[in-house]
């Protein structure tokens, strides 16, 4: 998990790398996302604690504890920036434990509710940091100890009325919110790590995931099997990429059935796979290869190499790759299976576990947040007191119960807008709770609820939508406090301003930064830097909706290298990889910022050109061919009225194969709707 976090704030880390030390006039040490997040979090805590010390009345013990926290956060932040990538993981745990201890001591010595609550609002931030930076067991143990210490502080502080009073309930509610934040952050990281390490087409590991999993298997007893499907290129040329895609998926499924659960199956790129099997010697590894051949729906060539402490996965791959090419001339073990060209089914399957995980997470987060809000209102409803506050609580319970019931009934089909409706209604009821409050409990619940909403919005929505709705809830809360007037309590007014509200917004921004950055990593092809299928399909769907809404042009171009298999066979896959990286880098440099380039697998790329018709697409391809080192063919299709993304991709694929077969499709006016129309194709030879 920690390695995933090291990618999370890459853009911000880049700015830190370029920053110069003010005193020494030189670059700061290279930062990892862990060191950067630790530094930012520590300094933000220092700002909150320092402001709280300045504006609130404290006892001597409370002041000493908070000054110690302040010093620890400043030192921790400076250490994180100075150490950079060399910052040890235990340093973050020391910082969290020190802050947690300071919060507990300050709460034990606090003479009023305001000072106690200010510590509670920091607990979800600690839970978020632990959930993303450390293994699940460590994170749960750490936040559990801190929460128990905070609740014990409420029990032993005689000035706060004991655990059965408002402070005890606020401590319990803060613990529930912190656990919620921790579990959501763990689930989010788990799902995104899966998307980052998995090939979206086949469900096998990608290069990043395979390297990560293979690190623990270099102690001997494991062998690398490199597989290259024979003749897949002509198979694709005859039957289309849809049939080839189905063959790849079926091959992975068959290999999994032939091996035990300890084997690792990864897609290295195109039609090449790497499998790590447990074997005592080369003979046992060859037995595993025979089992794979018997189960495989398509013939393949294979090579093996041992994985040892001195031989990394990449080095073993190169050794096995050389052996693979000596296996190329063997007699085919079985004919290739022919699959029907169900392109739509294949492209729909590309929306893999990442999409399903996202929907499940959205539903679970909404149910959890609504349940916690409902929990705060049930006691007021059960008491059935007459008055506006009880009426607002009843409305809140009805809204929460309805939201939970709809989410449970619809599950993965739960619409994203439904959660926004719940947030908007919750903002209205929060105003009512605060406007008519007669104790500090509604204020404590509202501020902790604001952090719940920040977590929900940050996990599920785009940055603009999340910030807008959190602003609505914040304004409703502040307005309700103003309407409450003296009933809010003078010693509580500073709490939401200095700690509660800033902590909620910080929580939102951290969640947005990490989620968006990691999603970009999950959607980018590791070899070429272009989008992968998952990223391109999401981007293309948005482009299609925009083009239909505005009535603008959109053209998709399918690109396929000619005789690329011969290049790999003659010079090795590393030369083929270099050719793909070079071509992709040149294309990305010449394309516009709004265009989308994706590697669909192997040597096949897809290009989306918004606002460009077929004629314009031809001009773009002529520009791209000027620096072509390899020959490649292309086919283009313009979006028709009401057409879906899958159908647009299918027509571009057909145009591509018309070009490869020498049947250039004519260009016609958009909107005629014939198979011959709205399509173009061509071939680019080496050096234009």
C-alpha positions in Angstrom: 0.0 0.0 0.0 2.8 2.4 0.8 4.2 2.1 -2.7 0.8 3.2 -4.1 0.7 6.2 -1.8 4.2 7.2 -3.2 2.4 7.9 -6.5 -0.5 9.7 -5.0 0.6 13.3 -4.9 3.0 13.3 -7.8 2.1 16.7 -9.2 2.6 18.4 -5.9 5.8 16.5 -5.3 7.1 17.8 -8.6 6.7 21.4 -7.4 8.6 20.5 -4.2 11.4 19.0 -6.2 11.8 22.2 -8.1 11.7 24.4 -5.0 15.0 25.9 -3.7 16.0 26.1 -0.2 15.6 29.8 1.0 18.8 29.8 3.0 21.1 27.6 1.0 19.9 28.4 -2.5 19.8 24.8 -3.7 17.1 22.2 -4.5 15.4 20.4 -1.7 16.0 16.6 -1.5 13.9 14.5 -3.9 10.5 14.0 -2.3 8.3 10.9 -2.3 4.6 11.3 -1.9 4.9 9.8 1.6 7.4 12.4 2.7 5.5 15.2 1.1 2.1 14.1 2.6 3.8 13.7 6.0 5.3 17.2 5.8 2.0 18.9 4.6 -0.1 17.0 7.2 2.3 17.9 10.0 2.5 21.6 9.0 -1.3 21.8 8.7 -1.7 20.3 12.2 0.8 22.8 13.5 -1.2 25.7 12.0 -4.5 24.4 13.6 -2.9 23.8 16.9 -1.1 27.2 17.0 -4.3 29.0 16.1 -6.2 27.2 18.8 -3.6 28.0 21.4 -3.9 31.7 20.5 -7.7 32.1 20.6 -8.8 29.7 23.3 -8.5 29.7 27.1 -6.3 26.9 28.4 -5.0 25.4 31.6 -1.3 25.1 32.1 -1.3 21.4 31.4 -3.5 21.8 28.3 -1.2 24.6 27.0 1.9 22.5 27.6 0.4 19.5 25.7 -0.6 21.7 22.7 2.8 23.4 22.6 4.5 20.0 22.6 2.2 19.0 19.7 3.1 22.2 17.9 6.8 21.6 18.3 6.5 17.9 17.2 4.5 18.8 14.1 7.0 21.6 13.1 10.0 19.3 13.6 8.2 16.4 11.8 7.4 18.5 8.9 10.9 19.9 8.6 12.4 16.4 8.9 10.1 15.0 6.2 11.1 17.8 3.8 14.8 17.4 4.6 14.8 13.6 4.4 12.7 13.4 1.2 12.6 9.8 -0.1 14.9 8.7 2.7 12.2 9.4 5.3 11.6 6.1 7.1 8.1 4.8 7.5 8.4 4.6 11.3 8.8 8.4 11.3 5.2 8.9 10.4 4.0 6.5 13.1 6.1 8.4 15.7 4.4 11.6 14.5 0.9 10.2 14.7 1.5 8.7 18.1 2.9 11.9 19.4 0.0 14.0 18.1 -2.5 11.4 19.5 -0.8 11.5 22.9 -0.9 15.3 22.9 -4.6 15.3 22.0 -5.4 12.9 24.8 -3.4 14.9 27.4 -5.0 18.2 26.3 -8.5 16.6 26.5 -7.8 15.3 30.0 -6.9 18.8 31.2 -9.5 20.7 29.2 -11.8 22.8 31.4 -14.6 23.2 28.8 -16.3 21.5 26.0 -14.7 23.7 23.3 -11.2 22.6 24.1 -12.2 18.9 24.2 -14.0 19.1 20.8 -11.0 20.7 19.1 -9.1 17.5 19.6 -11.9 15.3 18.3 -11.9 17.0 14.9 -8.3 16.0 14.3 -8.9 12.3 14.8 -10.4 11.6 11.3 -7.4 13.3 9.7 -5.1 10.9 11.6 -7.3 8.0 10.4 -7.0 9.1 6.8 -3.2 9.3 7.0 -2.9 5.9 8.6 -5.3 4.3 6.1 -3.3 5.5 3.1 0.2 5.3 4.4 0.4 2.0 6.2 -0.8 -1.6 6.0 -4.4 -2.2 7.1 -3.6 -4.0 10.3 -1.1 -1.3 11.4 -3.6 1.5 10.5 -6.5 -0.1 12.4 -4.4 -0.8 15.5 -3.0 2.7 15.5 -6.3 4.5 15.2 -7.9 2.1 17.7 -5.4 3.0 20.3 -5.8 6.7 19.7 -9.6 6.5 19.9 -9.5 4.5 23.1 -7.2 7.0 24.7 -9.5 9.9 23.6 -12.5 8.2 25.1 -10.6 7.5 28.3 -9.8 11.2 28.5 -13.5 12.0 28.4 -14.1 9.5 31.3 -11.4 10.9 33.6 -11.9 14.6 33.1 -14.2 15.8 35.9 -14.9 19.1 34.3 -16.8 17.5 31.3 -19.5 15.5 33.1 -18.2 12.0 32.4 -18.9 9.5 29.6 -22.7 9.6 30.0 -22.9 13.3 29.2 -22.5 15.2 25.9 -18.8 14.7 25.9 -19.1 10.9 26.1 -21.5 10.9 23.2 -19.3 13.2 21.2 -16.3 11.0 21.8 -18.2 7.9 20.7 -19.5 9.7 17.5 -16.0 11.0 16.7 -14.7 7.4 17.0 -17.3 6.1 14.6 -16.6 8.9 12.1 -12.8 8.1 12.4 -13.4 4.4 11.8 -15.6 5.3 8.8 -12.9 7.5 7.3 -10.2 4.8 7.9 -12.3 2.0 6.3 -13.3 4.1 3.3 -9.7 5.2 2.7 -8.5 1.5 2.9 -11.2 0.5 0.5 -10.4 3.3 -1.9 -6.7 2.4 -1.8 -7.4 -1.3 -2.3 -9.6 -0.7 -5.3 -7.2 1.8 -6.9 -4.2 -0.4 -6.3 -6.1 -3.2 -8.1 -6.8 -0.9 -11.1 -3.1 0.2 -11.1 -1.8 -3.3 -11.2 -4.3 -5.1 -13.4 -4.5 -5.3 -17.2 -8.1 -4.0 -18.0 -8.6 -6.4 -21.0 -7.6 -9.7 -19.6 -7.8 -9.3 -15.9 -4.2 -10.5 -15.5 -1.5 -8.4 -13.8 0.1 -5.6 -15.7 3.9 -5.0 -15.7 3.6 -2.8 -12.6 1.6 -5.4 -10.7 3.7 -8.3 -11.8 6.9 -6.6 -10.7 5.4 -5.8 -7.3 4.1 -9.3 -6.7 7.3 -11.0 -7.9 9.6 -9.2 -5.4 8.6 -11.6 -2.7 9.4 -14.7 -4.9 13.1 -14.2 -5.5 14.2 -16.5 -2.7 14.4 -19.5 -5.0 11.9 -22.2 -6.0 10.2 -19.9 -8.6 10.5 -19.8 -12.4 9.5 -17.3 -15.0 7.6 -18.5 -18.0 7.5 -16.1 -20.9 4.7 -16.9 -23.4 4.2 -15.4 -26.9 1.0 -16.4 -28.7 2.0 -17.6 -32.2 0.3 -16.0 -35.2 -1.9 -13.6 -33.3 -1.1 -10.8 -35.7 -2.5 -12.5 -38.8 -5.3 -13.9 -36.6 -6.3 -10.3 -35.8 -5.9 -9.2 -39.4 -8.3 -12.0 -40.5 -10.9 -11.8 -37.7 -10.5 -8.3 -36.2 -9.2 -7.2 -32.9 -12.4 -8.1 -31.2 -11.8 -11.7 -31.8 -8.1 -11.3 -30.8 -9.2 -9.7 -27.6 -11.5 -12.5 -26.8 -8.7 -15.0 -27.5 -6.4 -13.2 -25.0 -9.1 -13.3 -22.3 -9.9 -16.9 -22.9 -6.1 -17.8 -22.8 -5.7 -16.1 -19.4 -8.8 -17.9 -18.1 -7.6 -21.3 -19.4 -4.1 -20.8 -17.9 -5.6 -19.9 -14.5 -7.5 -23.2 -14.5 -4.3 -25.1 -15.3 -2.2 -23.7 -12.5 -2.6 -23.4 -8.7 -3.5 -20.3 -6.9 0.1 -19.4 -6.1 1.0 -18.7 -9.8 1.2 -15.2 -11.0 -0.1 -14.4 -14.5 0.8 -11.1 -16.1 0.3 -9.5 -19.5 3.7 -8.0 -20.5 2.2 -6.3 -23.5 0.3 -7.2 -26.7 0.3 -11.0 -27.1 3.2 -11.6 -24.6 2.6 -12.9 -21.1 4.8 -13.6 -18.1 3.8 -16.4 -15.7 5.6 -17.0 -12.4 5.2 -20.6 -11.2 6.5 -22.5 -8.2 9.0 -25.1 -9.4 12.0 -26.9 -7.8 14.0 -27.1 -11.1 13.8 -26.6 -14.8 12.1 -29.9 -15.4 9.3 -29.0 -13.1 9.0 -25.6 -14.8 8.7 -27.4 -18.2 6.0 -29.6 -16.7 4.1 -26.4 -15.9 4.6 -25.2 -19.5 3.2 -28.5 -20.8 0.1 -28.0 -18.6 -0.3 -24.5 -20.0 -0.1 -25.9 -23.5 -2.7 -28.5 -22.9 -5.1 -25.9 -21.5 -4.4 -23.1 -23.9 -6.9 -22.3 -26.7 -4.1 -21.1 -28.9 -0.6 -22.3 -29.7 2.3 -20.4 -28.2 6.0 -20.3 -27.9 7.6 -20.2 -24.5 10.9 -19.8 -22.6 11.8 -20.2 -19.0 14.3 -18.7 -16.5 14.8 -19.1 -12.8 13.9 -16.2 -10.5 16.6 -15.8 -7.8 17.8 -13.1 -5.4 20.5 -12.2 -8.0 18.0 -12.4 -11.0 15.2 -9.8 -11.0 12.0 -10.3 -12.9 13.2 -8.1 -15.8 16.5 -10.0 -16.1 14.7 -13.3 -16.0 12.3 -12.1 -18.6 15.2 -11.2 -21.0 16.8 -14.7 -20.4 13.5 -16.5 -21.0 12.8 -14.2 -24.0 15.9 -15.4 -25.8 14.9 -19.0 -25.2 11.4 -18.3 -26.4 12.6 -17.4 -29.9 14.5 -20.7 -30.2 11.1 -22.3 -29.6 9.4 -20.4 -32.4 10.0 -23.1 -35.0 8.4 -26.0 -33.2 5.4 -27.8 -34.5 2.1 -26.0 -33.4 0.5 -27.9 -30.6 -3.1 -27.1 -31.6 -5.0 -24.9 -34.0 -6.2 -21.5 -33.0 -9.8 -21.3 -31.7 -12.0 -18.9 -33.8 -14.1 -16.5 -31.8 -17.1 -14.5 -33.2 -16.3 -10.8 -33.5 -18.5 -9.6 -30.6 -16.8 -6.3 -30.4 -19.4 -4.6 -28.2 -19.2 -7.4 -25.6 -15.4 -7.2 -25.5 -15.3 -3.4 -25.2 -18.0 -3.5 -22.5 -15.9 -6.0 -20.6 -13.0 -3.5 -20.6 -14.9 -1.7 -17.8 -13.4 -4.2 -15.3 -13.2 -4.4 -11.6 -12.2 -0.8 -11.3 -15.6 0.3 -12.5 -17.5 -2.2 -10.3 -15.4 -1.3 -7.3 -16.2 2.4 -7.8 -19.9 1.7 -7.8 -19.7 -0.5 -4.8 -17.6 2.0 -2.9 -20.0 4.8 -3.8 -23.0 2.8 -2.5 -21.2 1.8 0.7 -19.9 5.2 1.5 -23.3 6.8 1.0 -25.0 4.1 3.2 -22.3 4.5 5.9 -22.5 8.3 6.0 -26.3 8.3 6.0 -26.4 5.7 8.8 -24.0 7.8 11.0 -26.2 10.9 10.5 -29.3 8.9 11.2 -27.7 7.6 14.4 -27.3 11.2 15.8 -31.0 12.0 15.3 -32.6 8.8 16.7 -32.2 9.7 20.4 -34.1 13.0 19.7 -36.8 11.2 17.8 -37.2 8.6 20.5 -37.6 11.3 23.2 -40.5 12.7 21.1 -40.2 16.2 22.6 -42.3 18.9 21.1 -40.4 21.6 19.3 -38.6 22.5 16.1 -35.4 20.6 16.9 -37.3 17.3 17.3 -39.2 18.0 14.0 -35.9 18.5 12.2 -34.5 15.3 13.7 -37.5 13.4 12.5 -37.1 14.8 9.0 -33.4 13.9 9.1 -34.2 10.3 10.1 -36.7 9.9 7.3 -34.2 11.3 4.7 -31.5 9.0 6.0 -33.7 5.9 6.1 -35.0 6.6 2.6 -31.5 7.0 1.3 -30.2 3.8 2.9 -33.2 1.9 1.6 -32.8 3.1 -1.9 -29.0 2.4 -1.8 -29.6 -1.1 -0.5 -32.2 -1.8 -3.1 -30.3 -0.5 -6.1 -26.8 -1.5 -5.0 -24.4 -1.1 -8.0 -27.2 0.8 -9.8 -27.4 3.4 -7.2 -27.2 6.8 -9.1 -24.5 9.2 -8.1 -26.9 12.1 -8.1 -28.9 10.5 -5.3 -26.0 11.0 -2.9 -25.8 14.7 -3.9 -29.6 15.1 -3.2 -28.9 13.6 0.3 -26.1 16.0 0.9 -28.2 19.0 -0.1 -31.1 17.9 2.2 -28.6 17.3 5.0 -27.4 20.8 4.6 -30.9 22.1 5.2 -31.5 19.9 8.2 -28.0 20.9 9.6 -29.1 24.5 9.5 -32.2 23.6 11.4 -30.3 21.7 14.1 -27.9 24.5 14.7 -30.5 27.3 14.6 -32.6 25.7 17.3 -29.9 24.0 19.4 -29.9 24.4 23.2 -26.7 22.4 23.9 -23.3 21.9 22.3 -24.1 18.4 21.1 -25.7 19.5 17.7 -22.6 21.6 17.0 -20.2 18.7 17.7 -22.3 16.4 15.6 -22.6 18.9 12.7 -18.8 19.5 12.6 -18.0 15.7 12.6 -20.8 15.3 10.0 -19.1 17.9 7.8 -16.0 15.6 7.8 -18.2 12.7 6.8 -19.6 14.7 3.9 -16.1 15.8 2.9 -15.0 12.2 2.7 -18.1 11.2 0.7 -17.7 14.0 -1.8 -14.0 13.6 -2.2 -14.2 9.9 -2.8 -17.1 9.9 -5.4 -17.2 13.2 -7.3 -15.1 15.5 -9.4 -13.3 18.3 -7.7 -15.7 21.1 -8.8 -18.8 19.2 -7.7 -17.3 18.2 -4.4 -16.2 21.7 -3.5 -19.5 23.2 -4.4 -21.6 20.9 -2.3 -19.2 21.1 0.7 -19.4 24.9 0.4 -23.2 24.6 0.6 -23.0 22.5 3.7 -20.4 24.8 5.3 -22.6 27.9 4.6 -25.6 26.2 6.0 -23.6 25.4 9.2 -22.2 28.8 9.7 -25.6 30.4 9.0 -27.2 28.1 11.6 -24.6 29.1 14.2 -25.2 32.7 13.5 -29.0 32.1 13.9 -28.4 30.3 17.2 -26.6 33.3 18.6 -25.8 33.1 22.3 -27.1 29.6 22.6 -24.0 28.3 20.7 -21.8 29.3 23.7 -19.0 31.8 23.6 -16.3 29.2 24.2 -17.6 27.1 21.3 -17.7 29.7 18.6 -14.0 29.5 17.8 -14.0 25.7 17.4 -15.7 25.4 13.9 -13.7 28.4 12.7 -10.3 27.4 13.8 -10.4 23.5 13.8 -13.6 21.9 12.6 -14.2 23.6 9.2 -10.6 23.9 8.1 -10.0 20.2 9.0 -13.0 19.2 6.8 -11.8 21.2 3.8 -8.3 19.8 4.2 -9.7 16.3 4.3 -11.6 17.0 1.1 -8.5 18.4 -0.7 -6.3 15.5 0.3 -8.9 12.9 -0.8 -9.3 14.7 -4.1 -5.6 15.0 -4.8 -4.8 11.3 -4.0 -7.8 9.9 -5.8 -7.4 11.9 -9.0 -3.7 11.3 -9.1 -4.0 7.6 -8.6 -6.8 7.3 -11.0 -4.6 8.9 -13.7 -1.9 6.4 -12.9 -4.4 3.5 -13.2 -5.6 4.8 -16.7 -2.1 5.3 -18.3 -0.2 2.6 -20.2 3.0 2.0 -18.3 5.1 1.4 -21.4 4.1 4.3 -23.7 2.6 6.9 -21.5 -0.6 6.9 -23.6 -4.0 6.1 -22.0 -4.9 2.4 -21.6 -8.3 1.0 -22.5 -9.8 1.9 -19.2 -8.8 5.5 -19.4 -9.6 5.9 -23.1 -13.1 4.4 -22.7 -14.0 6.9 -19.9 -12.5 9.8 -22.0 -14.3 8.7 -25.2 -17.6 8.3 -23.4 -17.4 12.0 -22.2 -16.3 13.1 -25.7 -19.3 11.3 -27.3 -21.8 12.8 -24.9 -20.3 16.3 -25.4 -20.4 15.9 -29.2 -24.0 14.8 -29.2 -25.0 17.6 -26.9 -23.2 20.3 -28.8 -23.6 18.9 -32.3 -19.9 19.0 -33.0 -17.7 16.6 -34.9 -15.7 13.7 -33.3 -13.5 11.3 -35.2 -11.8 8.2 -33.9 -8.7 6.8 -35.6 -7.5 3.2 -35.1 -3.7 2.7 -35.8 -1.9 -0.6 -36.2 1.8 -1.1 -37.0 2.6 -3.1 -40.1 4.7 -6.3 -39.7 5.4 -5.4 -36.1 5.6 -9.1 -35.2 8.6 -9.5 -37.5 10.4 -6.7 -35.7 9.8 -8.4 -32.3 10.8 -11.8 -33.7 14.0 -10.6 -35.4 15.3 -8.1 -32.8 13.5 -9.0 -29.6 10.7 -7.4 -27.7 12.9 -4.7 -26.2 13.3 -3.2 -29.7 9.6 -3.4 -30.3 9.0 -1.7 -26.9 11.4 1.1 -27.9 9.6 1.6 -31.2 6.2 1.9 -29.4 7.6 4.3 -26.9 9.2 6.5 -29.6 6.1 6.6 -31.8 3.8 7.4 -28.8 6.1 10.2 -27.6 6.1 11.7 -31.0 2.4 11.5 -31.5 1.6 13.0 -28.1 4.0 15.9 -28.8 2.1 16.7 -32.1 -1.4 16.3 -30.8 -3.6 18.9 -29.2 -4.2 19.0 -25.4 -7.9 17.9 -25.9 -7.0 14.9 -28.1 -6.8 11.4 -26.5 -4.3 8.7 -27.5 -4.5 5.2 -26.1 -2.7 2.0 -26.5 -5.2 -0.8 -26.8 -2.7 -3.6 -26.6 0.3 -4.7 -28.5 1.0 -2.4 -31.4 -2.6 -1.1 -31.7 -3.4 2.5 -30.8 -6.6 4.5 -30.9 -6.8 8.3 -31.3 -9.9 10.4 -30.5 -10.0 13.9 -32.2 -12.9 16.1 -30.9 -14.0 18.8 -33.2 -12.3 17.2 -36.2 -14.1 15.6 -39.2 -12.7 12.9 -41.5 -10.9 15.4 -43.7 -9.3 16.9 -40.7 -8.4 13.5 -39.3 -6.6 12.7 -42.6 -4.6 16.0 -42.2 -3.6 15.0 -38.7 -2.4 11.6 -39.9 -0.4 13.2 -42.6 1.3 15.3 -40.0 2.0 12.3 -37.8 3.6 10.4 -40.6 6.4 12.9 -41.2 8.6 11.4 -38.4 7.5 7.8 -38.8 10.3 5.3 -38.2 8.0 2.3 -38.7 5.2 1.8 -41.2 1.6 1.7 -39.9 -1.9 1.6 -41.2 -4.9 3.6 -39.9 -8.6 3.7 -40.2 -10.9 6.6 -39.1 -14.6 6.8 -38.4 -16.7 10.0 -37.7 -19.4 10.0 -35.1 -22.9 9.6 -36.3 -26.0 11.0 -34.8 -27.0 9.0 -31.7 -24.1 6.6 -32.1 -22.5 4.9 -29.1 -18.8 4.8 -28.3 -18.5 1.0 -28.9 -20.0 1.3 -32.4 -17.8 4.2 -33.3 -14.7 2.1 -32.3 -16.0 -0.8 -34.3 -16.3 1.2 -37.5 -12.8 2.7 -37.0 -11.5 -0.9 -36.6 -13.2 -2.0 -39.8 -11.7 1.0 -41.6 -8.3 0.0 -40.3 -8.6 -3.5 -41.7 -9.8 -2.1 -45.0 -6.5 -0.2 -45.2 -4.5 -3.2 -44.2 -6.2 -5.2 -46.9 -5.7 -2.5 -49.5 -9.3 -1.5 -49.7 -9.2 2.3 -48.8 -12.7 3.3 -47.9 -14.1 6.5 -49.5 -14.8 9.6 -47.5 -18.4 10.9 -47.5 -20.3 13.6 -45.8 -21.1 13.0 -42.2 -24.6 11.9 -41.2 -25.4 9.6 -44.2 -25.2 6.6 -41.9 -23.9 4.0 -44.4 -21.1 1.6 -43.6 -19.1 2.9 -46.5 -19.6 6.5 -45.3 -18.1 8.4 -42.4 -14.9 6.4 -42.7 -11.5 6.8 -44.1 -8.3 4.8 -44.0 -4.7 4.8 -45.2 -1.2 3.5 -44.7 1.9 5.3 -43.5 5.3 3.9 -44.7 8.6 4.3 -43.0 9.9 7.9 -43.0 6.6 9.1 -44.5 
